[in-house]
């Protein structure tokens, strides 16, 4: 049993899954459970956690092969969402606002589907820089790039440090996990629409991985979605957490008190 109130980092599933607590929620305050982008880890949400109200709870995931977790990395969204539902503490997942950036948005969507099947509706789902899956063919495939092209592209969009261009051994260490993530990202297909789930969708005004006009099309999958655009490219989670936090605080306030239950 994990002591959610005191443990800052927990290793689950025989060390393959990591759960980071930035802070727990005060009674009645929202609790966010966050899922990172391809190649990302739980610490990617530290800038956002610092911008959110101090009484909010913020937790984030390290998936297999990422952060401090043993591999191999999972290469489908279905595997990821099934693993999280099996191994994350139910008392944390149920009642949490699910927040995913890019690949993490697909994971959060799929986890929401699984929760709905079990009769649990998240208070809200937040999709950040997440590309609608039906638009995948309109973008260059990360999987079809050779290692040099992939590294150059990731540096351009801010997904990995520019210093990696001079340190090929570092990229070699992470590339298999990255390719597993991109396989999951590019093969994701929702199995249902999220009727009845409040959804907030964030898009970056200069995002070339998920273009602004495509962000609006999440309404096809999420009838109760609201879309907000923030200045920044694909990694606006890192470069503009203030804007995300501002919109998120307003959105959840309009939904009403959460306290672990979805408000209509």
C-alpha positions as CSV (number, residue, x, y, z in Angstrom):
1,X,0.0,0.0,0.0
2,X,1.4,3.4,-1.0
3,X,1.1,6.3,1.5
4,X,-0.1,8.9,-0.9
5,X,0.2,11.7,1.7
6,X,3.9,11.2,2.4
7,X,5.7,9.4,-0.4
8,X,7.3,11.6,-3.0
9,X,8.2,8.9,-5.5
10,X,6.9,5.4,-5.7
11,X,8.1,2.5,-7.9
12,X,5.3,0.2,-9.0
13,X,5.0,-2.9,-11.1
14,X,8.3,-4.3,-10.1
15,X,10.1,-1.0,-10.7
16,X,8.7,-0.5,-14.3
17,X,6.3,2.3,-13.4
18,X,7.0,5.5,-11.4
19,X,4.6,7.8,-9.6
20,X,5.8,11.2,-8.6
21,X,4.0,13.4,-6.0
22,X,4.7,17.1,-6.4
23,X,2.1,17.7,-3.6
24,X,-1.2,16.2,-2.5
25,X,-4.5,18.0,-2.6
26,X,-6.2,19.8,0.2
27,X,-9.7,18.6,1.0
28,X,-12.1,19.6,-1.8
29,X,-9.3,20.8,-4.1
30,X,-8.6,19.3,-7.6
31,X,-6.0,16.5,-8.0
32,X,-4.2,16.2,-11.3
33,X,-2.7,13.0,-12.6
34,X,-0.3,13.9,-15.5
35,X,1.1,11.8,-18.4
36,X,4.2,13.1,-20.3
37,X,5.0,13.5,-24.0
38,X,7.1,11.0,-26.1
39,X,10.4,10.6,-24.4
40,X,9.3,12.7,-21.4
41,X,9.1,11.9,-17.8
42,X,7.3,13.0,-14.7
43,X,9.6,15.9,-14.0
44,X,8.3,17.6,-17.2
45,X,5.3,18.7,-15.1
46,X,7.3,20.5,-12.4
47,X,7.0,23.9,-14.1
48,X,3.2,23.5,-14.4
49,X,3.0,22.3,-10.8
50,X,4.7,25.4,-9.6
51,X,2.1,27.6,-11.3
52,X,-1.0,25.9,-10.0
53,X,-2.7,26.8,-6.7
54,X,-0.8,25.4,-3.7
55,X,-3.8,23.5,-2.5
56,X,-4.1,21.5,-5.7
57,X,-2.6,18.0,-5.8
58,X,-0.2,17.2,-8.7
59,X,1.0,13.7,-9.5
60,X,2.9,12.5,-12.6
61,X,3.9,9.3,-14.3
62,X,7.1,7.7,-15.4
63,X,6.4,4.9,-17.8
64,X,8.6,1.8,-18.4
65,X,11.9,2.8,-19.9
66,X,11.6,6.4,-18.9
67,X,12.9,8.5,-16.0
68,X,13.9,6.1,-13.2
69,X,11.9,3.1,-14.5
70,X,13.2,-0.1,-16.0
71,X,12.3,-1.0,-19.6
72,X,11.5,-2.0,-22.1
73,X,9.2,0.8,-23.1
74,X,5.6,0.0,-24.1
75,X,4.7,0.7,-27.7
76,X,0.9,0.9,-27.7
77,X,-1.5,3.2,-25.9
78,X,-3.6,0.2,-25.0
79,X,-0.6,-1.3,-23.1
80,X,0.0,1.9,-21.3
81,X,-3.5,2.6,-20.2
82,X,-4.0,-1.0,-19.1
83,X,-0.8,-0.9,-17.0
84,X,-1.7,2.3,-15.4
85,X,-5.2,1.1,-14.5
86,X,-3.8,-2.1,-13.1
87,X,-0.9,-0.7,-11.0
88,X,-1.7,2.9,-10.0
89,X,-3.5,3.3,-6.7
90,X,-7.3,3.3,-7.3
91,X,-7.8,6.0,-4.7
92,X,-5.5,8.2,-6.7
93,X,-6.9,7.5,-10.2
94,X,-10.6,7.7,-9.3
95,X,-11.6,11.4,-9.0
96,X,-8.4,12.7,-10.5
97,X,-8.4,15.2,-13.4
98,X,-6.4,13.4,-16.1
99,X,-3.8,15.7,-17.9
100,X,-1.8,14.5,-20.8
101,X,0.6,16.4,-23.1
102,X,1.1,15.2,-26.7
103,X,1.5,11.4,-26.4
104,X,0.3,11.7,-22.8
105,X,-3.0,13.2,-24.1
106,X,-3.6,10.0,-26.0
107,X,-2.8,7.9,-22.9
108,X,-5.2,10.1,-20.8
109,X,-7.9,9.7,-23.4
110,X,-7.6,5.9,-23.4
111,X,-7.4,5.7,-19.6
112,X,-10.6,7.7,-19.5
113,X,-12.3,5.2,-21.8
114,X,-11.2,2.4,-19.5
115,X,-12.5,4.2,-16.4
116,X,-15.9,4.9,-18.1
117,X,-16.2,1.2,-18.9
118,X,-15.8,0.5,-15.2
119,X,-18.4,3.1,-14.2
120,X,-15.9,5.8,-13.1
121,X,-16.1,9.2,-14.8
122,X,-13.1,11.5,-14.3
123,X,-14.0,15.1,-13.1
124,X,-12.3,16.3,-16.3
125,X,-9.8,15.4,-19.0
126,X,-7.2,17.8,-20.2
127,X,-5.6,17.2,-23.6
128,X,-2.5,19.4,-24.2
129,X,-0.8,19.6,-27.6
130,X,-2.4,16.2,-28.5
131,X,-2.9,15.6,-32.2
132,X,-6.4,14.2,-33.1
133,X,-5.6,10.7,-34.4
134,X,-7.5,11.0,-37.6
135,X,-5.1,13.6,-38.8
136,X,-1.9,11.5,-38.4
137,X,-1.5,11.0,-42.2
138,X,-1.1,14.7,-42.7
139,X,2.2,14.9,-40.7
140,X,5.6,13.4,-41.3
141,X,6.0,10.1,-39.5
142,X,8.6,10.1,-36.7
143,X,8.9,6.4,-37.2
144,X,10.1,6.8,-40.8
145,X,12.9,9.1,-39.9
146,X,16.4,7.7,-39.5
147,X,18.3,8.4,-36.2
148,X,19.9,11.6,-37.4
149,X,16.6,13.0,-38.8
150,X,14.7,12.1,-35.7
151,X,17.3,13.7,-33.4
152,X,17.3,16.9,-35.5
153,X,13.5,17.1,-35.5
154,X,13.2,16.5,-31.8
155,X,15.8,19.3,-31.1
156,X,13.8,21.6,-33.4
157,X,10.5,21.1,-31.6
158,X,12.2,21.3,-28.2
159,X,11.6,17.7,-27.3
160,X,15.3,17.0,-26.4
161,X,18.2,19.2,-25.4
162,X,20.1,20.8,-28.3
163,X,23.3,19.4,-26.7
164,X,22.3,15.9,-27.8
165,X,23.5,16.8,-31.3
166,X,27.0,16.8,-29.9
167,X,26.5,13.7,-27.7
168,X,25.2,10.8,-29.9
169,X,25.8,8.3,-27.2
170,X,23.1,10.0,-25.1
171,X,20.6,9.8,-27.9
172,X,21.5,6.2,-28.6
173,X,20.6,5.4,-25.0
174,X,17.1,6.8,-25.3
175,X,16.2,6.2,-29.0
176,X,14.5,2.8,-28.5
177,X,12.2,4.2,-25.9
178,X,11.5,7.2,-28.1
179,X,10.6,5.0,-31.0
180,X,8.3,2.9,-28.8
181,X,6.6,6.1,-27.8
182,X,6.2,7.3,-31.4
183,X,4.8,3.9,-32.4
184,X,2.2,4.3,-29.6
185,X,1.5,7.9,-30.6
186,X,1.1,7.2,-34.3
187,X,-1.0,4.0,-34.0
188,X,-3.5,5.4,-31.4
189,X,-7.2,5.2,-32.4
190,X,-9.9,6.0,-29.9
191,X,-12.5,3.3,-29.4
192,X,-15.3,5.6,-28.4
193,X,-16.4,9.2,-28.0
194,X,-16.2,10.7,-24.5
195,X,-19.9,11.7,-24.1
196,X,-20.5,13.3,-20.7
197,X,-16.9,14.0,-19.9
198,X,-15.8,17.6,-19.5
199,X,-12.7,18.1,-21.6
200,X,-10.3,21.0,-21.9
201,X,-8.1,21.0,-25.0
202,X,-4.9,23.1,-25.2
203,X,-3.3,24.1,-28.5
204,X,-0.1,25.9,-29.2
205,X,-0.4,28.8,-31.6
206,X,3.0,27.9,-33.2
207,X,2.7,24.2,-32.9
208,X,3.8,22.2,-36.0
209,X,3.3,18.8,-34.5
210,X,-0.4,19.5,-33.7
211,X,-1.5,22.4,-35.9
212,X,-4.0,24.8,-34.3
213,X,-6.7,24.0,-36.9
214,X,-6.5,20.3,-36.0
215,X,-6.8,20.9,-32.3
216,X,-10.3,22.2,-32.8
217,X,-11.3,18.8,-34.2
218,X,-11.1,17.1,-30.8
219,X,-14.8,18.2,-30.5
220,X,-15.5,15.2,-32.9
221,X,-14.4,12.9,-30.1
222,X,-15.2,15.0,-27.0
223,X,-18.6,16.6,-27.3
224,X,-18.2,18.5,-24.1
225,X,-14.8,20.0,-24.9
226,X,-13.5,23.5,-24.7
227,X,-10.5,24.6,-26.7
228,X,-7.9,27.2,-25.5
229,X,-4.9,28.4,-27.5
230,X,-1.7,29.6,-25.8
231,X,1.4,31.2,-27.2
232,X,4.1,28.7,-28.0
233,X,5.2,25.8,-30.1
234,X,4.7,22.1,-29.3
235,X,6.5,22.2,-26.0
236,X,4.4,25.0,-24.5
237,X,4.1,22.8,-21.4
238,X,7.7,23.8,-20.7
239,X,7.8,27.3,-22.1
240,X,4.4,28.7,-21.1
241,X,3.1,26.9,-18.0
242,X,1.6,30.1,-16.7
243,X,-1.0,30.3,-19.5
244,X,-1.9,26.6,-19.0
245,X,-2.4,27.1,-15.3
246,X,-4.5,30.2,-15.8
247,X,-6.9,28.6,-18.2
248,X,-7.0,25.4,-16.1
249,X,-7.9,27.2,-12.9
250,X,-10.7,29.1,-14.6
251,X,-12.1,26.0,-16.3
252,X,-12.2,23.8,-13.2
253,X,-13.7,26.7,-11.2
254,X,-16.5,26.8,-13.7
255,X,-17.1,23.1,-13.3
256,X,-17.7,23.6,-9.6
257,X,-16.2,21.8,-6.5
258,X,-14.7,18.5,-7.5
259,X,-13.8,16.7,-4.2
260,X,-13.1,13.5,-6.0
261,X,-16.4,13.5,-7.9
262,X,-17.4,14.8,-11.3
263,X,-19.7,17.8,-11.2
264,X,-22.3,18.2,-13.9
